[in-house]
Amino acid sequence: MAHQCGVYAARPFACRAWHSTSAARCEAIFTHGDPLSMIPPLDMDLYNAQWDVVYGVAEGLRQAGLDDRPYELHSMLHRVLDMPDAARRWLQGEDVFAGCTPGAFFD
């Protein structure tokens, strides 16, 4: 169903990309405010840890000579499920994710 979250009873669009630990704040933004202009509360330690992992994985892939470009998860999963030997081909340097939806993590 639209406008629902698997964790919170109400999770506005603006909250979906954030690691908010307050269901009440998310619900208040969704029901009483403008979800596109209000920022949910963030767990900054979790937020920073997430980006540390993203940058660390990208750097590790780059140093290993593997594709380190960010892609949208759904796009990558679709490709991998359609290509059973994708991991082997990727490790051999094949550009198996060519044409996948680029992610918006970083340049």
LOBA-423623 format. One line per field, with one value per atom (N, C-alpha, C, O): residue number from 0; residue in one letter; x, y, z. Coordinates in Angstrom, 3 decimals. Layout:
% LOBA-423623
seq	(NUM / ...)
type	(A / ...)
east	(X / ...)
north	(Y / ...)
up	(Z / ...)
//
This chain:
% LOBA-423623
seq	(0 / 0 / 0 / 0 / 1 / 1 / 1 / 1 / 2 / 2 / 2 / 2 / 3 / 3 / 3 / 3 / 4 / 4 / 4 / 4 / 5 / 5 / 5 / 5 / 6 / 6 / 6 / 6 / 7 / 7 / 7 / 7 / 8 / 8 / 8 / 8 / 9 / 9 / 9 / 9 / 10 / 10 / 10 / 10 / 11 / 11 / 11 / 11 / 12 / 12 / 12 / 12 / 13 / 13 / 13 / 13 / 14 / 14 / 14 / 14 / 15 / 15 / 15 / 15 / 16 / 16 / 16 / 16 / 17 / 17 / 17 / 17 / 18 / 18 / 18 / 18 / 19 / 19 / 19 / 19 / 20 / 20 / 20 / 20 / 21 / 21 / 21 / 21 / 22 / 22 / 22 / 22 / 23 / 23 / 23 / 23 / 24 / 24 / 24 / 24 / 25 / 25 / 25 / 25 / 26 / 26 / 26 / 26 / 27 / 27 / 27 / 27 / 28 / 28 / 28 / 28 / 29 / 29 / 29 / 29 / 30 / 30 / 30 / 30 / 31 / 31 / 31 / 31 / 32 / 32 / 32 / 32 / 33 / 33 / 33 / 33 / 34 / 34 / 34 / 34 / 35 / 35 / 35 / 35 / 36 / 36 / 36 / 36 / 37 / 37 / 37 / 37 / 38 / 38 / 38 / 38 / 39 / 39 / 39 / 39 / 40 / 40 / 40 / 40 / 41 / 41 / 41 / 41 / 42 / 42 / 42 / 42 / 43 / 43 / 43 / 43 / 44 / 44 / 44 / 44 / 45 / 45 / 45 / 45 / 46 / 46 / 46 / 46 / 47 / 47 / 47 / 47 / 48 / 48 / 48 / 48 / 49 / 49 / 49 / 49 / 50 / 50 / 50 / 50 / 51 / 51 / 51 / 51 / 52 / 52 / 52 / 52 / 53 / 53 / 53 / 53 / 54 / 54 / 54 / 54 / 55 / 55 / 55 / 55 / 56 / 56 / 56 / 56 / 57 / 57 / 57 / 57 / 58 / 58 / 58 / 58 / 59 / 59 / 59 / 59 / 60 / 60 / 60 / 60 / 61 / 61 / 61 / 61 / 62 / 62 / 62 / 62 / 63 / 63 / 63 / 63 / 64 / 64 / 64 / 64 / 65 / 65 / 65 / 65 / 66 / 66 / 66 / 66 / 67 / 67 / 67 / 67 / 68 / 68 / 68 / 68 / 69 / 69 / 69 / 69 / 70 / 70 / 70 / 70 / 71 / 71 / 71 / 71 / 72 / 72 / 72 / 72 / 73 / 73 / 73 / 73 / 74 / 74 / 74 / 74 / 75 / 75 / 75 / 75 / 76 / 76 / 76 / 76 / 77 / 77 / 77 / 77 / 78 / 78 / 78 / 78 / 79 / 79 / 79 / 79 / 80 / 80 / 80 / 80 / 81 / 81 / 81 / 81 / 82 / 82 / 82 / 82 / 83 / 83 / 83 / 83 / 84 / 84 / 84 / 84 / 85 / 85 / 85 / 85 / 86 / 86 / 86 / 86 / 87 / 87 / 87 / 87 / 88 / 88 / 88 / 88 / 89 / 89 / 89 / 89 / 90 / 90 / 90 / 90 / 91 / 91 / 91 / 91 / 92 / 92 / 92 / 92 / 93 / 93 / 93 / 93 / 94 / 94 / 94 / 94 / 95 / 95 / 95 / 95 / 96 / 96 / 96 / 96 / 97 / 97 / 97 / 97 / 98 / 98 / 98 / 98 / 99 / 99 / 99 / 99 / 100 / 100 / 100 / 100 / 101 / 101 / 101 / 101 / 102 / 102 / 102 / 102 / 103 / 103 / 103 / 103 / 104 / 104 / 104 / 104 / 105 / 105 / 105 / 105 / 106 / 106 / 106 / 106)
type	(M / M / M / M / A / A / A / A / H / H / H / H / Q / Q / Q / Q / C / C / C / C / G / G / G / G / V / V / V / V / Y / Y / Y / Y / A / A / A / A / A / A / A / A / R / R / R / R / P / P / P / P / F / F / F / F / A / A / A / A / C / C / C / C / R / R / R / R / A / A / A / A / W / W / W / W / H / H / H / H / S / S / S / S / T / T / T / T / S / S / S / S / A / A / A / A / A / A / A / A / R / R / R / R / C / C / C / C / E / E / E / E / A / A / A / A / I / I / I / I / F / F / F / F / T / T / T / T / H / H / H / H / G / G / G / G / D / D / D / D / P / P / P / P / L / L / L / L / S / S / S / S / M / M / M / M / I / I / I / I / P / P / P / P / P / P / P / P / L / L / L / L / D / D / D / D / M / M / M / M / D / D / D / D / L / L / L / L / Y / Y / Y / Y / N / N / N / N / A / A / A / A / Q / Q / Q / Q / W / W / W / W / D / D / D / D / V / V / V / V / V / V / V / V / Y / Y / Y / Y / G / G / G / G / V / V / V / V / A / A / A / A / E / E / E / E / G / G / G / G / L / L / L / L / R / R / R / R / Q / Q / Q / Q / A / A / A / A / G / G / G / G / L / L / L / L / D / D / D / D / D / D / D / D / R / R / R / R / P / P / P / P / Y / Y / Y / Y / E / E / E / E / L / L / L / L / H / H / H / H / S / S / S / S / M / M / M / M / L / L / L / L / H / H / H / H / R / R / R / R / V / V / V / V / L / L / L / L / D / D / D / D / M / M / M / M / P / P / P / P / D / D / D / D / A / A / A / A / A / A / A / A / R / R / R / R / R / R / R / R / W / W / W / W / L / L / L / L / Q / Q / Q / Q / G / G / G / G / E / E / E / E / D / D / D / D / V / V / V / V / F / F / F / F / A / A / A / A / G / G / G / G / C / C / C / C / T / T / T / T / P / P / P / P / G / G / G / G / A / A / A / A / F / F / F / F / F / F / F / F / D / D / D / D)
east	(0.846 / 0.000 / 0.899 / 1.944 / 0.506 / 1.289 / 1.391 / 0.497 / 2.475 / 2.712 / 2.809 / 2.501 / 3.228 / 3.419 / 4.846 / 5.534 / 5.276 / 6.631 / 6.567 / 5.640 / 7.550 / 7.586 / 8.002 / 7.804 / 8.573 / 9.030 / 8.091 / 7.725 / 7.706 / 6.842 / 5.424 / 5.221 / 4.459 / 3.072 / 2.908 / 2.136 / 3.625 / 3.588 / 5.025 / 5.767 / 5.420 / 6.792 / 6.731 / 6.551 / 6.876 / 6.769 / 7.944 / 8.999 / 7.726 / 8.735 / 10.072 / 11.118 / 10.045 / 11.279 / 12.058 / 13.269 / 11.407 / 12.085 / 12.687 / 13.557 / 12.264 / 12.650 / 14.151 / 14.672 / 14.851 / 16.289 / 17.088 / 18.318 / 16.431 / 17.101 / 16.932 / 15.959 / 17.878 / 17.806 / 17.224 / 17.957 / 15.937 / 15.251 / 14.897 / 14.448 / 15.104 / 14.765 / 13.512 / 13.211 / 12.785 / 11.580 / 10.355 / 10.114 / 9.591 / 8.362 / 7.383 / 6.677 / 7.330 / 6.400 / 6.714 / 5.803 / 7.994 / 8.390 / 8.053 / 7.553 / 8.319 / 7.993 / 6.483 / 6.035 / 5.723 / 4.271 / 3.775 / 2.878 / 4.347 / 3.937 / 4.228 / 3.407 / 5.387 / 5.734 / 4.751 / 4.290 / 4.439 / 3.558 / 2.131 / 1.500 / 1.614 / 0.207 / -0.044 / -1.142 / 0.959 / 0.711 / 1.593 / 1.357 / 2.584 / 3.496 / 3.658 / 2.942 / 4.604 / 4.951 / 6.142 / 7.264 / 5.936 / 7.021 / 8.191 / 9.289 / 7.989 / 9.088 / 9.979 / 11.079 / 9.536 / 10.353 / 10.793 / 11.609 / 10.281 / 10.649 / 11.646 / 11.493 / 12.654 / 13.690 / 13.436 / 13.229 / 13.448 / 13.239 / 14.474 / 15.558 / 14.327 / 15.502 / 16.393 / 15.903 / 17.689 / 18.630 / 19.423 / 19.735 / 19.733 / 20.704 / 22.043 / 22.412 / 22.766 / 23.967 / 25.070 / 25.824 / 25.179 / 26.194 / 25.897 / 26.803 / 24.642 / 24.239 / 24.415 / 24.895 / 24.025 / 24.148 / 25.616 / 25.938 / 26.502 / 27.926 / 28.521 / 29.352 / 28.105 / 28.605 / 28.202 / 28.992 / 26.977 / 26.517 / 27.422 / 27.824 / 27.751 / 28.592 / 30.022 / 30.691 / 30.508 / 31.843 / 31.904 / 32.886 / 30.857 / 30.804 / 30.747 / 31.470 / 29.896 / 29.764 / 31.106 / 31.523 / 31.784 / 33.068 / 34.142 / 34.987 / 34.124 / 35.105 / 34.965 / 35.960 / 33.742 / 33.508 / 33.938 / 34.593 / 33.573 / 33.952 / 35.470 / 36.005 / 36.162 / 37.622 / 38.246 / 39.203 / 37.716 / 38.219 / 38.033 / 38.932 / 36.870 / 36.614 / 37.555 / 38.097 / 37.743 / 38.635 / 40.050 / 40.691 / 40.538 / 41.896 / 42.049 / 43.140 / 40.978 / 41.019 / 40.834 / 40.888 / 40.616 / 40.427 / 39.047 / 38.856 / 38.068 / 36.704 / 35.818 / 36.183 / 34.679 / 33.712 / 33.272 / 32.641 / 33.608 / 33.256 / 32.161 / 31.900 / 31.535 / 30.478 / 29.244 / 28.908 / 28.567 / 27.337 / 26.156 / 26.002 / 25.335 / 24.127 / 22.956 / 23.141 / 21.768 / 20.572 / 20.473 / 20.668 / 20.170 / 20.142 / 19.166 / 19.496 / 17.969 / 16.981 / 17.482 / 17.198 / 18.222 / 18.744 / 19.813 / 19.834 / 20.695 / 21.732 / 21.127 / 21.542 / 20.157 / 19.527 / 18.837 / 18.919 / 18.167 / 17.496 / 18.521 / 18.286 / 19.655 / 20.698 / 21.252 / 21.398 / 21.561 / 22.151 / 21.184 / 21.594 / 19.914 / 18.930 / 18.719 / 18.379 / 18.923 / 18.801 / 20.086 / 20.086 / 21.183 / 22.484 / 23.105 / 23.866 / 22.794 / 23.237 / 24.743 / 25.164 / 25.560 / 27.009 / 27.578 / 28.755 / 26.737 / 27.148 / 28.349 / 29.262 / 28.368 / 29.478 / 30.804 / 31.797 / 30.815 / 32.041 / 32.485 / 33.662 / 31.551 / 31.872 / 32.376 / 33.310 / 31.751 / 32.159 / 33.575 / 34.397 / 33.863 / 35.199 / 36.266 / 37.442 / 35.857 / 36.796 / 36.941 / 37.654 / 36.257 / 36.418 / 35.369 / 35.440 / 34.401 / 33.355 / 32.440 / 32.147 / 32.001 / 31.127 / 29.673 / 28.847 / 29.381 / 28.052 / 26.963 / 25.785 / 27.328 / 26.318 / 26.121 / 25.420 / 26.729 / 26.539 / 25.040 / 24.361 / 24.547 / 23.129 / 22.253 / 21.071 / 22.836 / 22.046 / 21.843 / 22.591 / 20.825 / 20.520 / 21.612 / 21.885 / 22.244 / 23.286 / 22.712 / 21.573 / 23.502 / 23.121 / 23.468 / 24.138 / 23.015 / 23.245 / 24.132 / 24.040 / 24.995 / 25.792 / 26.842 / 26.886 / 27.681 / 28.781 / 29.319 / 29.038 / 30.094 / 30.691 / 31.992 / 32.651)
north	(-1.170 / 0.000 / 1.243 / 1.249 / 2.273 / 3.504 / 4.201 / 4.095 / 4.906 / 5.727 / 4.908 / 5.419 / 3.655 / 2.856 / 2.355 / 2.266 / 2.030 / 1.564 / 0.237 / -0.010 / -0.612 / -1.888 / -1.784 / -2.730 / -0.659 / -0.466 / 0.448 / 0.163 / 1.542 / 2.535 / 2.421 / 1.975 / 2.829 / 2.838 / 3.878 / 3.669 / 4.995 / 6.043 / 6.464 / 6.777 / 6.477 / 6.867 / 7.727 / 7.201 / 9.036 / 9.938 / 9.789 / 9.257 / 10.268 / 10.192 / 10.758 / 10.161 / 11.903 / 12.561 / 11.722 / 11.900 / 10.831 / 10.005 / 8.736 / 8.137 / 8.317 / 7.002 / 6.844 / 5.739 / 7.914 / 7.820 / 8.078 / 8.021 / 8.354 / 8.702 / 7.600 / 6.846 / 7.518 / 6.548 / 7.248 / 7.647 / 7.396 / 8.043 / 6.994 / 5.896 / 7.346 / 6.426 / 6.874 / 6.366 / 7.817 / 8.319 / 8.114 / 8.878 / 7.074 / 6.824 / 7.970 / 8.357 / 8.517 / 9.609 / 10.840 / 11.481 / 11.169 / 12.334 / 12.095 / 12.993 / 10.920 / 10.608 / 10.702 / 11.251 / 10.168 / 10.224 / 11.662 / 12.032 / 12.479 / 13.885 / 14.628 / 15.418 / 14.375 / 15.024 / 14.601 / 15.426 / 13.322 / 12.790 / 13.303 / 13.636 / 13.372 / 13.719 / 15.199 / 15.679 / 15.943 / 17.348 / 18.342 / 19.547 / 17.873 / 18.805 / 18.501 / 17.681 / 19.171 / 18.967 / 18.012 / 18.437 / 16.738 / 15.767 / 16.074 / 15.562 / 16.884 / 17.195 / 18.313 / 18.504 / 19.058 / 20.151 / 19.950 / 20.725 / 18.941 / 18.708 / 17.561 / 16.540 / 17.734 / 16.725 / 15.899 / 16.460 / 14.592 / 13.731 / 13.736 / 14.109 / 13.333 / 13.239 / 12.106 / 11.076 / 12.295 / 11.286 / 10.693 / 11.378 / 9.443 / 8.810 / 9.047 / 8.294 / 10.078 / 10.494 / 9.437 / 9.316 / 8.676 / 7.620 / 6.574 / 6.128 / 6.189 / 5.218 / 5.804 / 5.126 / 7.060 / 7.738 / 7.780 / 7.443 / 8.196 / 8.282 / 6.901 / 6.741 / 5.908 / 4.550 / 4.031 / 3.369 / 4.328 / 3.900 / 4.455 / 3.716 / 5.739 / 6.334 / 5.839 / 5.712 / 5.555 / 4.971 / 3.629 / 3.332 / 2.825 / 1.529 / 1.724 / 1.057 / 2.630 / 2.881 / 3.282 / 2.726 / 4.250 / 4.704 / 3.636 / 3.502 / 2.868 / 1.804 / 0.699 / 0.228 / 0.287 / -0.752 / -0.256 / -0.983 / 0.973 / 1.523 / 1.588 / 1.268 / 1.998 / 2.085 / 0.699 / 0.511 / -0.264 / -1.629 / -2.194 / -2.842 / -1.951 / -2.412 / -1.737 / -2.381 / -0.434 / 0.313 / -0.241 / -0.468 / -0.460 / -0.974 / -2.391 / -2.774 / -3.157 / -4.512 / -4.513 / -5.569 / -3.335 / -3.251 / -3.689 / -4.029 / -3.684 / -4.087 / -2.858 / -1.753 / -3.059 / -1.992 / -1.403 / -2.083 / -0.144 / 0.504 / 1.561 / 2.348 / 1.572 / 2.564 / 2.216 / 1.041 / 3.233 / 2.963 / 2.737 / 3.427 / 1.766 / 1.469 / 1.366 / 1.104 / 1.569 / 1.349 / -0.152 / -0.975 / -0.495 / -1.896 / -2.720 / -3.831 / -2.191 / -2.965 / -3.276 / -4.345 / -2.353 / -2.549 / -3.647 / -4.494 / -3.624 / -4.650 / -6.026 / -7.019 / -6.085 / -7.364 / -7.963 / -9.166 / -7.119 / -7.586 / -8.204 / -9.273 / -7.534 / -8.034 / -9.366 / -10.311 / -9.442 / -10.655 / -11.828 / -12.955 / -11.573 / -12.656 / -13.150 / -14.312 / -12.262 / -12.648 / -13.275 / -13.854 / -13.152 / -13.629 / -14.483 / -13.962 / -15.772 / -16.627 / -16.622 / -16.819 / -16.404 / -16.402 / -14.982 / -14.761 / -14.025 / -12.620 / -12.399 / -11.655 / -13.023 / -12.815 / -13.255 / -12.531 / -14.426 / -14.921 / -13.988 / -13.643 / -13.586 / -12.710 / -11.357 / -10.796 / -10.823 / -9.532 / -9.629 / -8.739 / -10.719 / -10.904 / -11.062 / -10.790 / -11.499 / -11.628 / -10.316 / -10.251 / -9.272 / -7.960 / -7.590 / -6.509 / -8.455 / -8.133 / -7.052 / -7.050 / -6.155 / -5.055 / -5.541 / -5.128 / -6.428 / -7.034 / -6.048 / -6.304 / -4.927 / -3.963 / -2.822 / -1.854 / -2.931 / -1.915 / -1.796 / -2.800 / -0.588 / -0.361 / -0.352 / -0.015 / -0.727 / -0.656 / 0.816 / 1.695 / 1.055 / 2.411 / 2.921 / 2.301 / 4.045 / 4.582 / 5.003 / 5.464 / 4.843 / 5.307 / 6.771 / 7.371 / 7.324 / 8.756 / 8.969 / 10.006 / 7.998 / 8.115 / 9.215 / 10.081 / 9.189 / 10.144 / 10.136 / 9.235 / 11.154 / 11.266 / 10.531 / 10.503)
up	(0.000 / 0.000 / 0.000 / 0.650 / -0.712 / -0.809 / 0.534 / 1.374 / 0.723 / 1.915 / 3.195 / 4.272 / 3.102 / 4.301 / 4.355 / 3.338 / 5.561 / 5.796 / 6.530 / 7.301 / 6.290 / 6.975 / 8.424 / 9.186 / 8.830 / 10.201 / 10.964 / 12.104 / 10.338 / 10.965 / 10.403 / 9.273 / 11.209 / 10.723 / 9.617 / 8.680 / 9.718 / 8.693 / 8.414 / 9.345 / 7.166 / 6.810 / 5.556 / 4.457 / 5.702 / 4.542 / 3.580 / 3.926 / 2.381 / 1.337 / 1.798 / 1.547 / 2.469 / 2.894 / 3.899 / 4.033 / 4.596 / 5.605 / 5.033 / 5.667 / 3.885 / 3.377 / 3.187 / 3.332 / 2.868 / 2.645 / 3.912 / 3.883 / 5.001 / 6.253 / 7.277 / 7.247 / 8.173 / 9.272 / 10.483 / 11.389 / 10.503 / 11.608 / 12.659 / 12.332 / 13.907 / 14.991 / 15.729 / 16.809 / 15.156 / 15.804 / 14.913 / 13.978 / 15.219 / 14.463 / 14.674 / 13.742 / 15.884 / 16.177 / 15.322 / 14.799 / 15.183 / 14.369 / 12.898 / 12.222 / 12.416 / 11.026 / 10.789 / 9.783 / 11.712 / 11.567 / 11.619 / 10.862 / 12.505 / 12.608 / 11.303 / 10.838 / 10.724 / 9.458 / 8.372 / 7.583 / 8.340 / 7.309 / 7.445 / 6.442 / 8.667 / 8.859 / 9.062 / 8.782 / 9.550 / 9.893 / 9.158 / 9.238 / 8.459 / 7.809 / 6.345 / 5.770 / 5.764 / 4.364 / 4.323 / 4.600 / 3.986 / 4.045 / 3.123 / 3.340 / 2.114 / 1.210 / 1.729 / 1.210 / 2.741 / 3.253 / 4.702 / 5.199 / 5.386 / 6.776 / 6.866 / 6.196 / 7.687 / 7.826 / 9.078 / 10.154 / 8.957 / 10.122 / 11.020 / 10.572 / 12.265 / 13.133 / 12.656 / 12.193 / 12.768 / 12.297 / 13.456 / 14.430 / 13.333 / 14.209 / 13.510 / 12.608 / 13.916 / 13.196 / 13.223 / 12.257 / 14.301 / 14.328 / 13.255 / 12.551 / 13.133 / 12.110 / 10.710 / 9.802 / 10.546 / 9.251 / 8.811 / 7.672 / 9.725 / 9.398 / 9.141 / 8.247 / 9.915 / 9.707 / 8.336 / 7.663 / 7.920 / 6.601 / 5.512 / 4.614 / 5.572 / 4.539 / 4.625 / 3.600 / 5.832 / 5.958 / 5.228 / 4.546 / 5.372 / 4.697 / 3.184 / 2.445 / 2.722 / 1.280 / 0.677 / -0.339 / 1.301 / 0.765 / 0.894 / 0.009 / 1.989 / 2.184 / 1.152 / 0.603 / 0.889 / -0.117 / -1.497 / -2.244 / -1.832 / -3.141 / -3.287 / -4.348 / -2.232 / -2.295 / -2.413 / -3.165 / -1.682 / -1.786 / -3.184 / -3.721 / -3.776 / -5.144 / -6.129 / -7.027 / -5.953 / -6.846 / -6.763 / -7.789 / -5.548 / -5.377 / -5.943 / -6.367 / -5.949 / -6.503 / -8.019 / -8.649 / -8.606 / -10.047 / -10.503 / -11.670 / -9.576 / -9.907 / -10.087 / -9.687 / -10.678 / -10.917 / -9.573 / -8.765 / -9.348 / -8.082 / -8.253 / -7.343 / -9.412 / -9.637 / -8.812 / -8.660 / -8.280 / -7.515 / -8.452 / -9.459 / -8.103 / -8.865 / -7.900 / -6.711 / -8.411 / -7.607 / -7.325 / -8.220 / -6.075 / -5.668 / -6.496 / -6.911 / -6.743 / -7.506 / -8.909 / -9.450 / -9.496 / -10.842 / -10.851 / -11.744 / -9.852 / -9.754 / -9.482 / -10.081 / -8.589 / -8.270 / -9.487 / -9.736 / -10.229 / -11.452 / -12.398 / -12.962 / -12.570 / -13.473 / -12.970 / -13.745 / -11.680 / -11.115 / -11.192 / -11.467 / -10.952 / -11.023 / -12.452 / -12.671 / -13.417 / -14.827 / -15.382 / -16.468 / -14.618 / -15.089 / -13.970 / -13.153 / -13.925 / -12.819 / -12.561 / -11.421 / -13.580 / -13.390 / -13.292 / -13.574 / -12.893 / -12.841 / -11.925 / -12.284 / -10.762 / -9.823 / -10.440 / -10.372 / -11.031 / -11.665 / -12.779 / -12.875 / -13.613 / -14.740 / -14.253 / -14.827 / -13.181 / -12.615 / -12.051 / -12.273 / -11.317 / -10.743 / -11.820 / -11.578 / -13.003 / -14.118 / -14.888 / -15.889 / -14.411 / -15.023 / -16.049 / -16.634 / -16.283 / -17.253 / -16.682 / -15.486 / -17.516 / -17.096 / -17.062 / -17.875 / -16.101 / -16.056 / -15.661 / -15.915 / -15.045 / -14.626 / -15.623 / -15.328 / -16.783 / -17.827 / -18.123 / -18.337 / -18.130 / -18.399 / -17.166 / -17.241 / -16.007 / -14.766 / -14.381 / -14.810 / -13.572 / -13.134 / -12.206 / -11.179 / -12.550 / -11.673 / -10.332 / -10.247 / -9.299 / -7.975 / -7.797 / -8.637 / -6.721 / -6.465 / -5.248 / -4.592 / -4.934 / -3.732 / -3.794 / -2.920 / -4.811 / -4.897 / -6.314 / -7.104 / -6.614 / -7.957 / -8.000 / -9.039)
//
